[in-house]
Amino acid sequence: MTSVLASPAGATPRWATVPEPDGAEPLITRSWQRSIQLHGLDRAQNRPRVLTQSALRERRQALEPLLSLARSGLESLFQEIYGAGYIVLLTDAEGVAVDFIPNPSIEVEARRAGLAMGACWTEGEEGACAVGIALAEKLPITVHRTEHFLAANSELTCSAVPIFDTDGRTLAILDVSALDSPQDRQSQHLVLKMLQATARSIEDAYFLRQFEQQVVLRTGCRREFLEVCTDGLVALDEDGTILAANQRFVRSLDLSPETVRGAHLADIFELTRDELLSALNRSGAERFAWRVRRTTDLHFAQVRQPRQGVSRLAASNGARASMAPESRLRADSQHEALEVLGGADSRMQANVNRARRILDKEIAVLLLGESGTGKELFARAMHAASGRACRPFIAINCAAIPETLLESELFGYSAGAFTGARAKGVRGKIMQAHGGTLFLDEIGDMPLAMQTRLLRVLAEREVSPLGAEHAVPVDVQVISATHQALEDLVASERFRLDLYYRINGLSLTLPPLREREDRHQLIEDILAEEARRAGRPALQLSVDALEILDKQRWPGNLRQLRHALQLAVALCDGNVVRLEHLPDDLVQRQAGEPEGGWAAASARAINESNGPQMLVEALQGCQWNITIAARKLGISRSTLYRQMSRFNIIEPNRREPR
């Protein structure tokens, strides 16, 4: 049976035949209705929109903790179904494919159908489709052939299952799709069940990773299957208070996540405190039974003890000692991200301790410090250590975006808001950060008009896009950063006092590199990382090179240090970085030479008229020994290399044979 729906009154008429299948498939009927009445889609429109590589990379970074865990699940599922012509993809909570396993037998055709990395499969873009319905309804679904809204998708068969966090928010959608399949939609029943099992495994792995430092109960209704088939996961503190529980545990008790979180385990199960403590100290292989207070149903449980020796002990082991802070942040679990940034500097450690205490407490954070001290890296570490880790981290540099574009970048705009606007409008950065973290870098450079609008967002927790009739609720953790003294800007009326109070819930000042107690270690860490990036074996710093680097004032801080060591790695032709491999300005500044001293004078003397001859004569006289020739010319090795490149002078042993 089918029904015909017209578009809303006043809109351009569009007619579509809406399927009304039996069973659970009213989900598809509702999706068709939304496709027409809410999204105003045309069944004849083109294939999915595909994000740029930079936009896709940003989304993948925000989901990195989940992606690393989910990949093995995707690969296992693919091995089971690829022979039947399926591909596997994972989307984020906005329907964008952030991981993808193509099927070699249909790879080209699948890409033409929009089954590829970066493709957007929301209802608003594609109408009724498996990913879009799973996002909208938060339920597993199969959309079979002509049940798809767009005519271009009518040959596809897609099944999708949502993956949830402990708050019931959608983290991602797991989807399998085929370009061709039997007409009978029942043929997809087994595939959907396999998909649900994989999604459940990914959810469980993510939960266990999140709470690896806490006691976790594995619960189920069948004792004999508890070790291999866990229904519920519950994270507890040392006193038995529930920190979090997965959705299956909450549903099995017919409770809400809000009711379970913060409750004591003895409020849910019939047990005394002594029984609880005894159970929590038992071996992980031992199974025990508790009755639910509300229903007297029997639940079985096993204890997974917290992982030991994470945090500082891991930070000091040999494999990580050679890694710079940025690399260690990417390599660590989200629980260790902040710990790593503390390093061996007492001020940074104090910053980390204070930041950790306010995680997930909706307190705005203001990061202060000179340019290059790592404020964005610190903000990303806070995001990774928080409960928002698998939601977006959206960074915007308030000083880098023209004032005329900043409003639309931050707040977005609706369709037709102004001449040249995109037909469907644009979601601003604040809405993109919903559920996650919004990082406002260089907030001291934000224009006053934007400050007023941002203040309203922070006060009302809602955004009004340009041209929109209604505000949209948003949930974001705001972290701001600046190298300026905001108190001075407030005094000169260039920054709103009320906004200053809103963003300054906790103020943390990151010390400059020259004041850090672990400066030596940072230098060696970053050198090791740059050598790895260049595919070089481990490099050492000579005593005088390390001394020069250690005594620098470093106005550019960590950023400047990294650039200096990148050059040193490129110029170093052995295993030891020496003075001649460092940037000239660092060596000359440390030597106390006045600006325009002998090295600068020598460099100026090498001009277009006499430069090539002077260099070649010096090099030939030293048998092309770069170090001796540079010393003879009164310049550094790096300057000599630059001049050789400038005049296209090539060492004889590097010239191509004729």
C-alpha positions as CSV (number, residue, x, y, z in Angstrom):
1,M,0.0,0.0,0.0
2,T,1.2,3.5,-0.8
3,S,0.1,7.1,-0.1
4,V,0.8,10.3,-1.9
5,L,2.1,13.3,-0.1
6,A,2.1,16.9,-1.3
7,S,4.7,19.5,-0.3
8,P,3.6,22.1,2.3
9,A,1.4,24.9,1.4
10,G,3.2,27.7,-0.4
11,A,6.1,25.5,-1.4
12,T,6.9,24.4,-5.0
13,P,4.7,21.4,-5.5
14,R,6.5,18.1,-5.3
15,W,4.7,14.7,-5.4
16,A,6.2,11.5,-4.3
17,T,5.0,8.0,-3.7
18,V,5.6,7.1,0.0
19,P,6.0,3.4,0.8
20,E,4.0,2.1,3.8
21,P,5.6,-1.3,4.5
22,D,4.6,-3.4,7.4
23,G,6.4,-4.1,10.7
24,A,9.2,-1.8,11.8
25,E,9.2,0.0,8.4
26,P,7.0,2.9,9.4
27,L,10.5,4.3,10.2
28,I,11.0,4.6,6.4
29,T,7.6,6.1,5.9
30,R,8.4,8.8,8.4
31,S,11.7,9.4,6.7
32,W,10.0,9.9,3.4
33,Q,7.6,12.4,4.9
34,R,10.6,14.4,6.5
35,S,12.4,14.2,3.1
36,I,9.5,16.0,1.4
37,Q,7.9,18.1,4.0
38,L,10.9,19.1,6.2
39,H,13.9,19.0,3.9
40,G,12.1,19.8,0.6
41,L,14.2,17.3,-1.4
42,D,13.8,16.4,-5.0
43,R,14.0,12.7,-5.8
44,A,15.9,13.4,-9.0
45,Q,18.8,15.2,-7.3
46,N,22.5,14.1,-7.5
47,R,24.7,11.8,-5.6
48,P,25.9,12.6,-2.0
49,R,28.0,15.6,-1.2
50,V,31.6,14.7,-0.5
51,L,33.8,16.7,1.9
52,T,37.2,18.1,1.1
53,Q,40.2,16.2,2.4
54,S,41.0,19.0,5.0
55,A,37.4,19.0,6.3
56,L,37.4,15.2,6.4
57,R,40.7,15.2,8.3
58,E,39.3,17.5,10.9
59,R,36.3,15.2,11.5
60,R,38.5,12.1,11.7
61,Q,40.8,13.8,14.3
62,A,37.7,14.6,16.4
63,L,36.8,10.9,16.4
64,E,40.3,9.4,16.6
65,P,39.8,7.5,20.0
66,L,36.7,5.8,18.5
67,L,38.2,5.2,15.0
68,S,41.2,3.3,16.3
69,L,38.9,0.9,18.2
70,A,36.3,0.6,15.6
71,R,38.7,-0.3,12.8
72,S,39.2,-3.9,13.8
73,G,35.4,-4.4,14.1
74,L,35.0,-3.0,10.6
75,E,37.6,-5.3,9.2
76,S,36.2,-8.4,10.9
77,L,32.7,-7.6,9.6
78,F,34.0,-7.0,6.1
79,Q,35.7,-10.4,6.1
80,E,32.4,-12.0,6.7
81,I,30.4,-10.2,4.1
82,Y,32.6,-8.9,1.3
83,G,32.1,-12.1,-0.8
84,A,28.4,-11.1,-1.1
85,G,29.3,-7.7,-2.6
86,Y,29.1,-5.5,0.4
87,I,31.2,-2.5,1.5
88,V,31.5,-1.3,5.1
89,L,31.6,2.3,6.2
90,L,31.5,4.3,9.5
91,T,30.0,7.7,9.6
92,D,30.2,10.4,12.4
93,A,27.2,11.7,14.2
94,E,26.5,14.0,11.2
95,G,26.4,11.3,8.6
96,V,29.8,11.9,7.1
97,A,31.7,8.7,6.2
98,V,34.9,8.9,8.3
99,D,36.1,5.3,7.7
100,F,35.5,3.0,4.8
101,I,36.5,-0.5,3.6
102,P,35.9,-0.7,-0.1
103,N,35.1,-4.0,-1.9
104,P,37.7,-4.5,-4.6
105,S,35.2,-6.2,-6.9
106,I,32.9,-3.2,-7.0
107,E,35.1,-0.3,-5.8
108,V,34.7,1.9,-8.9
109,E,30.9,1.5,-9.0
110,A,30.6,2.0,-5.3
111,R,32.4,5.3,-5.5
112,R,30.2,6.4,-8.3
113,A,27.2,5.6,-6.0
114,G,28.6,7.9,-3.3
115,L,29.8,5.0,-1.1
116,A,33.2,6.5,-0.3
117,M,35.1,8.5,2.4
118,G,33.8,11.9,3.1
119,A,30.3,11.3,1.6
120,C,27.4,12.8,3.6
121,W,24.4,10.5,4.0
122,T,22.0,12.5,6.2
123,E,18.3,12.7,5.6
124,G,18.7,16.4,4.8
125,E,21.1,15.6,2.0
126,E,19.9,12.2,0.7
127,G,16.4,11.8,2.1
128,A,15.4,8.3,3.3
129,C,18.5,6.2,3.5
130,A,19.9,3.9,6.2
131,V,22.4,6.2,7.7
132,G,20.0,9.1,7.7
133,I,17.2,7.1,9.4
134,A,19.5,5.6,12.0
135,L,20.7,9.1,12.9
136,A,17.1,10.5,13.1
137,E,15.5,7.6,14.8
138,K,18.4,6.2,16.8
139,L,17.4,2.7,15.7
140,P,18.9,0.0,13.5
141,I,17.4,0.0,10.0
142,T,17.6,-1.7,6.6
143,V,16.6,0.4,3.6
144,H,16.1,-1.8,0.6
145,R,16.3,-0.7,-3.0
146,T,13.3,1.5,-3.9
147,E,12.7,2.3,-0.2
148,H,15.5,4.9,-0.7
149,F,14.1,8.4,-1.4
150,L,16.4,9.4,-4.2
151,A,15.9,7.7,-7.5
152,A,19.7,7.5,-7.9
153,N,19.9,5.2,-4.8
154,S,17.0,2.9,-5.7
155,E,19.4,0.0,-6.6
156,L,21.2,0.2,-3.3
157,T,20.6,-2.0,-0.2
158,C,21.9,-0.4,3.0
159,S,21.7,-1.4,6.7
160,A,22.8,0.9,9.5
161,V,23.2,0.7,13.3
162,P,23.9,3.6,15.6
163,I,26.8,3.5,18.1
164,F,26.0,5.3,21.4
165,D,28.0,6.8,24.2
166,T,27.1,6.4,27.9
167,D,24.7,9.4,27.7
168,G,22.7,7.9,24.9
169,R,24.2,10.3,22.4
170,T,25.0,9.0,18.9
171,L,28.8,8.6,18.4
172,A,28.7,7.1,15.0
173,I,26.7,5.0,12.5
174,L,28.0,1.6,11.2
175,D,26.7,0.9,7.7
176,V,27.0,-2.0,5.2
177,S,25.8,-1.4,1.7
178,A,25.5,-3.4,-1.6
179,L,25.0,-2.2,-5.1
180,D,22.9,-5.2,-6.0
181,S,20.8,-7.6,-3.9
182,P,17.8,-9.9,-4.1
183,Q,14.4,-8.3,-4.4
184,D,13.2,-9.8,-1.1
185,R,14.2,-7.5,1.7
186,Q,14.3,-10.4,4.1
187,S,17.6,-11.4,2.5
188,Q,19.1,-8.5,4.5
189,H,17.9,-9.8,7.9
190,L,21.1,-11.7,8.8
191,V,23.3,-8.9,7.6
192,L,21.5,-6.5,9.9
193,K,22.0,-8.8,12.9
194,M,25.7,-9.1,12.1
195,L,25.9,-5.4,11.9
196,Q,24.2,-5.0,15.3
197,A,26.6,-7.4,16.9
198,T,29.6,-5.5,15.5
199,A,28.2,-2.2,16.6
200,R,27.7,-3.6,20.1
201,S,31.3,-4.8,20.2
202,I,32.6,-1.4,19.2
203,E,30.4,0.3,21.9
204,D,31.7,-2.1,24.6
205,A,35.4,-1.7,23.5
206,Y,35.0,2.1,23.6
207,F,33.4,2.0,27.1
208,L,36.2,-0.2,28.5
209,R,38.8,2.1,27.0
210,Q,37.1,5.2,28.5
211,F,37.0,3.6,32.0
212,E,40.2,1.5,31.9
213,Q,41.3,3.1,35.2
214,Q,38.0,2.2,37.0
215,V,36.4,-1.0,38.2
216,V,33.9,-2.2,35.6
217,L,31.2,-4.7,36.0
218,R,30.2,-7.0,33.2
219,T,26.6,-8.0,33.7
220,G,24.2,-10.4,32.0
221,C,21.1,-12.5,32.5
222,R,22.9,-15.8,31.7
223,R,25.8,-17.0,33.9
224,E,27.2,-19.4,31.4
225,F,27.6,-16.8,28.6
226,L,28.8,-14.0,30.7
227,E,32.5,-14.2,29.7
228,V,31.7,-14.2,25.9
229,C,28.5,-12.2,25.7
230,T,28.2,-9.2,28.0
231,D,24.9,-7.4,28.2
232,G,25.7,-4.6,30.5
233,L,28.8,-2.6,31.4
234,V,28.9,-0.4,34.6
235,A,31.9,1.7,35.7
236,L,32.2,2.3,39.4
237,D,34.3,4.4,41.8
238,E,36.0,2.9,44.8
239,D,32.8,3.2,46.9
240,G,30.5,1.5,44.4
241,T,29.0,4.7,43.0
242,I,28.0,4.3,39.3
243,L,30.1,6.6,37.1
244,A,28.6,5.4,33.8
245,A,26.7,2.5,32.3
246,N,26.1,1.4,28.8
247,Q,22.8,1.7,27.1
248,R,22.0,-2.1,27.2
249,F,22.4,-2.1,31.0
250,V,20.1,0.9,31.4
251,R,17.5,-0.5,29.1
252,S,17.6,-3.9,30.8
253,L,16.6,-2.3,34.0
254,D,14.0,0.0,32.4
255,L,15.8,3.1,33.8
256,S,17.1,6.3,32.4
257,P,20.8,7.1,32.1
258,E,20.3,10.1,34.5
259,T,18.8,7.8,37.1
260,V,21.6,5.3,36.9
261,R,24.6,7.7,36.8
262,G,25.5,8.8,40.3
263,A,23.4,6.1,42.0
264,H,25.1,3.6,44.3
265,L,25.1,0.0,43.1
266,A,23.3,-1.0,46.3
267,D,20.4,1.3,45.2
268,I,19.8,-0.9,42.2
269,F,20.8,-4.4,43.4
270,E,19.9,-6.2,46.6
271,L,23.3,-6.3,48.4
272,T,25.0,-4.8,51.4
273,R,28.1,-2.6,51.3
274,D,30.2,-5.5,52.6
275,E,28.9,-7.8,49.9
276,L,29.7,-5.2,47.3
277,L,33.3,-4.6,48.6
278,S,33.8,-8.4,48.7
279,A,32.6,-8.7,45.1
280,L,34.8,-5.9,43.8
281,N,37.9,-7.5,45.3
282,R,37.2,-10.9,43.7
283,S,39.1,-12.4,40.8
284,G,37.9,-11.2,37.3
285,A,37.0,-14.8,36.3
286,E,34.6,-15.3,39.2
287,R,30.9,-14.8,38.5
288,F,28.3,-13.9,41.1
289,A,24.6,-13.2,41.2
290,W,22.6,-10.2,42.4
291,R,18.9,-9.5,42.3
292,V,17.4,-6.2,41.0
293,R,15.6,-4.4,43.7
294,R,12.7,-3.2,41.5
295,T,11.9,-6.6,39.9
296,T,13.8,-9.2,41.8
297,D,15.2,-10.4,38.5
298,L,18.5,-12.2,38.7
299,H,21.6,-10.6,37.1
300,F,25.0,-12.1,36.9
301,A,28.2,-10.1,37.1
302,Q,32.0,-10.2,36.7
303,V,34.5,-7.6,37.8
304,R,37.1,-6.2,35.5
305,Q,39.8,-4.6,37.7
306,P,41.2,-1.2,36.7
307,R,44.3,-1.2,34.5
308,Q,47.4,-0.5,36.6
309,G,50.5,1.5,35.9
310,V,48.9,3.9,33.4
311,S,49.8,7.6,33.7
312,R,53.3,8.7,34.9
313,L,55.0,5.3,34.9
314,A,54.1,4.9,31.2
315,A,55.2,8.5,30.5
316,S,58.7,7.7,31.5
317,N,59.3,4.5,29.7
318,G,62.0,4.2,27.0
319,A,59.6,4.1,24.0
320,R,58.0,7.4,24.9
321,A,61.0,9.2,26.3
322,S,62.1,10.1,22.7
323,M,58.7,11.4,21.7
324,A,57.8,15.1,21.6
325,P,54.6,16.2,23.5
326,E,52.5,16.4,20.3
327,S,53.4,12.9,19.3
328,R,52.9,11.5,22.8
329,L,49.5,13.1,22.9
330,R,48.4,11.3,19.7
331,A,49.9,8.0,20.9
332,D,48.3,8.0,24.4
333,S,44.9,7.1,25.4
334,Q,42.5,10.0,26.2
335,H,43.1,9.5,29.9
336,E,46.8,10.3,29.5
337,A,46.6,13.2,27.1
338,L,46.8,15.9,29.8
339,E,49.3,13.9,31.9
340,V,51.7,13.9,29.0
341,L,51.6,17.7,28.5
342,G,52.6,18.3,32.1
343,G,56.0,16.9,31.4
344,A,58.6,17.6,34.1
345,D,57.7,21.3,34.6
346,S,56.1,22.2,37.9
347,R,54.0,25.0,36.4
348,M,52.7,22.8,33.6
349,Q,51.9,20.0,36.0
350,A,50.0,22.4,38.2
351,N,48.0,23.5,35.1
352,V,47.3,19.9,34.2
353,N,46.1,19.1,37.7
354,R,43.7,22.1,37.8
355,A,42.4,21.4,34.3
356,R,41.7,17.8,35.2
357,R,39.6,18.8,38.2
358,I,37.2,20.9,36.1
359,L,36.7,18.4,33.2
360,D,33.0,17.9,32.4
361,K,31.9,20.5,34.9
362,E,30.8,23.1,32.2
363,I,33.4,25.6,33.4
364,A,34.8,27.9,30.7
365,V,38.6,27.9,30.4
366,L,40.9,30.7,29.4
367,L,44.4,29.8,28.3
368,L,47.0,32.5,28.5
369,G,50.6,32.6,27.3
370,E,52.9,33.8,24.6
371,S,52.5,32.8,21.0
372,G,53.7,29.3,20.4
373,T,53.4,28.0,24.0
374,G,51.0,25.3,22.9
375,K,47.6,26.7,23.9
376,E,45.7,24.8,21.2
377,L,47.5,21.6,22.0
378,F,46.5,22.0,25.7
379,A,42.9,22.6,24.7
380,R,42.9,19.5,22.5
381,A,44.3,17.5,25.4
382,M,41.5,18.7,27.7
383,H,39.0,17.8,25.1
384,A,40.5,14.3,24.7
385,A,40.5,13.7,28.4
386,S,36.9,14.8,28.8
387,G,33.6,13.0,28.3
388,R,33.3,14.9,25.0
389,A,36.3,13.1,23.5
390,C,34.3,11.5,20.7
391,R,32.4,14.6,19.8
392,P,33.9,17.4,17.6
393,F,36.8,19.7,18.6
394,I,36.3,22.8,16.6
395,A,39.0,25.5,16.6
396,I,38.6,29.0,15.2
397,N,41.3,31.7,15.1
398,C,39.5,34.9,15.7
399,A,42.5,36.9,14.4
400,A,42.9,35.0,11.2
401,I,39.3,35.4,9.8
402,P,38.2,38.7,8.3
403,E,35.7,40.6,10.4
404,T,33.2,40.5,7.5
405,L,33.3,36.6,7.5
406,L,33.6,36.0,11.2
407,E,29.9,36.2,12.0
408,S,28.9,33.6,9.4
409,E,31.9,31.4,10.4
410,L,30.8,31.4,14.0
411,F,27.0,31.4,13.8
412,G,26.3,30.1,10.3
413,Y,23.4,31.3,8.1
414,S,20.1,30.0,6.8
415,A,19.2,29.5,3.1
416,G,18.9,32.8,1.3
417,A,20.3,34.8,4.2
418,F,22.3,37.1,1.8
419,T,23.3,37.3,-1.8
420,G,25.8,34.6,-2.6
421,A,24.8,32.4,0.3
422,R,24.6,28.6,-0.3
423,A,21.2,27.3,-1.2
424,K,20.9,25.2,1.9
425,G,22.7,27.6,4.3
426,V,25.8,26.8,6.4
427,R,26.1,25.5,9.9
428,G,28.5,27.7,11.9
429,K,31.4,26.6,13.9
430,I,29.5,26.8,17.2
431,M,26.8,24.5,15.9
432,Q,29.5,22.1,14.4
433,A,30.9,21.9,18.0
434,H,27.6,20.8,19.5
435,G,28.3,18.1,22.1
436,G,32.0,18.8,21.9
437,T,34.5,21.6,22.4
438,L,34.7,25.0,20.8
439,F,38.2,26.5,20.9
440,L,38.4,30.3,20.4
441,D,42.0,31.2,19.7
442,E,43.1,34.8,19.9
443,I,39.8,35.8,21.4
444,G,41.3,39.2,22.3
445,D,41.1,40.1,18.6
446,M,37.3,39.4,18.3
447,P,35.4,42.5,17.2
448,L,33.0,44.0,19.8
449,A,29.9,43.2,17.7
450,M,30.9,39.5,17.7
451,Q,31.6,39.6,21.4
452,T,28.0,40.7,22.0
453,R,26.6,37.8,20.0
454,L,29.0,35.3,21.6
455,L,28.0,36.4,25.1
456,R,24.4,35.6,24.2
457,V,25.4,32.1,23.1
458,L,27.2,31.5,26.3
459,A,24.4,32.9,28.5
460,E,21.4,31.3,26.6
461,R,23.1,28.2,25.3
462,E,21.6,28.7,21.9
463,V,22.6,30.0,18.5
464,S,20.7,32.2,16.0
465,P,22.2,31.7,12.5
466,L,22.0,34.7,10.2
467,G,18.6,34.9,8.6
468,A,17.1,32.2,10.8
469,E,13.7,32.7,12.5
470,H,14.5,30.5,15.5
471,A,17.4,29.9,17.8
472,V,19.0,26.5,17.9
473,P,20.1,25.0,21.3
474,V,23.8,24.1,21.6
475,D,25.9,22.3,24.1
476,V,29.6,23.2,23.9
477,Q,32.6,23.4,26.2
478,V,34.2,26.7,25.5
479,I,38.0,27.0,25.8
480,S,39.4,30.4,24.8
481,A,43.0,31.5,24.4
482,T,45.0,34.7,23.9
483,H,48.5,36.1,24.2
484,Q,47.1,39.5,25.2
485,A,46.2,41.0,28.6
486,L,42.4,41.0,28.4
487,E,42.2,43.2,31.5
488,D,44.0,45.9,29.6
489,L,41.6,45.4,26.6
490,V,38.6,45.7,29.0
491,A,40.1,48.9,30.5
492,S,40.4,50.4,27.0
493,E,36.8,49.2,26.2
494,R,38.0,46.9,23.4
495,F,36.8,43.8,25.2
496,R,33.5,43.4,27.0
497,L,33.8,42.9,30.8
498,D,30.8,40.6,31.0
499,L,32.2,38.4,28.2
500,Y,35.6,38.3,30.1
501,Y,33.8,37.0,33.2
502,R,32.0,34.4,31.0
503,I,35.1,32.9,29.4
504,N,37.3,33.2,32.5
505,G,35.9,30.4,34.7
506,L,39.4,28.9,35.1
507,S,42.5,30.8,33.9
508,L,45.6,28.9,33.1
509,T,48.9,30.5,32.1
510,L,51.2,28.3,30.0
511,P,54.9,29.1,30.7
512,P,57.2,30.2,27.8
513,L,59.8,27.8,26.7
514,R,62.7,29.8,28.2
515,E,61.1,29.3,31.7
516,R,60.3,25.7,31.5
517,E,62.1,23.4,33.8
518,D,62.0,20.5,31.3
519,R,63.5,22.5,28.4
520,H,66.4,20.1,27.8
521,Q,64.0,17.2,27.5
522,L,61.7,19.1,25.1
523,I,64.6,20.0,22.8
524,E,65.7,16.3,22.6
525,D,62.1,15.1,22.2
526,I,61.3,17.4,19.3
527,L,64.7,16.6,17.6
528,A,63.9,12.9,17.9
529,E,60.5,13.4,16.3
530,E,61.8,15.6,13.5
531,A,64.4,13.0,12.7
532,R,61.7,10.3,12.5
533,R,59.6,12.4,10.3
534,A,62.5,12.9,7.9
535,G,63.2,9.1,7.9
536,R,66.5,9.6,9.7
537,P,68.1,7.5,12.4
538,A,68.3,9.0,15.9
539,L,70.3,12.2,16.0
540,Q,72.3,13.7,18.9
541,L,73.1,17.3,19.7
542,S,76.6,18.4,20.2
543,V,77.4,20.0,23.6
544,D,77.8,23.5,22.1
545,A,74.6,23.1,20.0
546,L,72.5,22.0,23.0
547,E,74.0,24.9,25.0
548,I,73.0,27.4,22.2
549,L,69.5,26.0,22.1
550,D,69.1,25.9,25.9
551,K,70.2,29.6,26.3
552,Q,67.9,31.0,23.7
553,R,65.2,33.5,24.7
554,W,62.8,31.7,22.2
555,P,60.3,34.5,21.5
556,G,58.4,32.0,19.3
557,N,58.5,29.3,22.0
558,L,57.8,25.6,21.0
559,R,56.8,26.6,17.5
560,Q,60.1,28.4,16.9
561,L,62.1,25.5,18.4
562,R,60.4,23.0,16.1
563,H,61.2,25.1,13.0
564,A,64.9,25.4,14.1
565,L,65.2,21.7,14.6
566,Q,63.5,20.9,11.3
567,L,66.2,22.9,9.6
568,A,68.9,21.2,11.7
569,V,67.7,17.8,10.7
570,A,67.7,18.8,7.0
571,L,71.2,20.2,7.1
572,C,72.8,17.6,9.3
573,D,74.9,15.1,7.2
574,G,75.9,12.8,10.0
575,N,74.5,11.6,13.3
576,V,75.4,14.7,15.4
577,V,73.7,18.1,15.1
578,R,76.3,20.8,15.4
579,L,76.3,24.6,15.5
580,E,76.6,24.9,11.7
581,H,73.3,23.1,11.3
582,L,71.4,25.5,13.4
583,P,69.7,28.7,12.0
584,D,72.2,31.5,11.6
585,D,70.2,34.0,13.7
586,L,70.2,31.7,16.7
587,V,74.0,31.2,16.7
588,Q,74.7,34.8,16.0
589,R,72.4,36.1,18.6
590,Q,73.9,33.8,21.2
591,A,77.4,34.8,20.3
592,G,76.4,38.4,21.0
593,E,77.1,39.7,17.5
594,P,75.6,43.0,16.6
595,E,73.0,43.1,13.9
596,G,74.8,43.3,10.5
597,G,78.0,41.8,12.0
598,W,80.7,39.9,10.2
599,A,78.4,37.0,9.1
600,A,75.8,39.4,7.8
601,A,78.5,41.4,6.1
602,S,80.0,38.3,4.5
603,A,76.6,37.3,3.3
604,R,76.0,40.7,1.8
605,A,79.4,40.6,0.1
606,I,78.2,37.5,-1.8
607,N,76.2,39.3,-4.5
608,E,75.0,38.6,-8.0
609,S,78.2,39.9,-9.7
610,N,80.9,38.1,-7.6
611,G,78.9,35.5,-5.7
612,P,79.2,32.4,-7.9
613,Q,83.0,32.9,-8.5
614,M,83.7,33.6,-4.8
615,L,81.8,30.6,-3.7
616,V,83.3,28.2,-6.3
617,E,86.8,29.4,-5.6
618,A,86.4,28.9,-1.8
619,L,84.8,25.4,-2.3
620,Q,87.4,24.3,-4.8
621,G,90.2,25.5,-2.5
622,C,88.8,23.3,0.3
623,Q,88.1,20.3,-2.0
624,W,84.4,21.0,-1.6
625,N,84.5,20.6,2.2
626,I,81.4,22.6,3.1
627,T,82.4,23.1,6.8
628,I,85.9,24.5,5.9
629,A,84.6,26.6,3.1
630,A,82.0,28.2,5.2
631,R,84.6,29.0,7.9
632,K,86.9,30.5,5.3
633,L,84.1,32.7,4.0
634,G,83.0,33.7,7.5
635,I,79.5,32.4,7.2
636,S,77.6,29.3,8.6
637,R,77.1,26.1,6.7
638,S,73.4,26.8,6.4
639,T,74.1,30.2,4.8
640,L,76.6,28.6,2.4
641,Y,74.1,25.9,1.4
642,R,71.5,28.7,0.7
643,Q,73.9,30.7,-1.4
644,M,74.9,27.5,-3.4
645,S,71.2,26.9,-4.0
646,R,70.7,30.6,-5.0
647,F,73.5,30.4,-7.6
648,N,72.8,26.8,-8.6
649,I,76.2,25.5,-7.5
650,I,76.2,21.7,-7.2
651,E,78.9,19.7,-5.6
652,P,80.8,17.5,-8.1
653,N,79.8,14.2,-6.5
654,R,76.1,15.2,-6.7
655,R,76.0,16.1,-10.4
656,E,74.2,13.8,-12.7
657,P,76.6,12.0,-15.2
658,R,76.3,13.3,-18.7
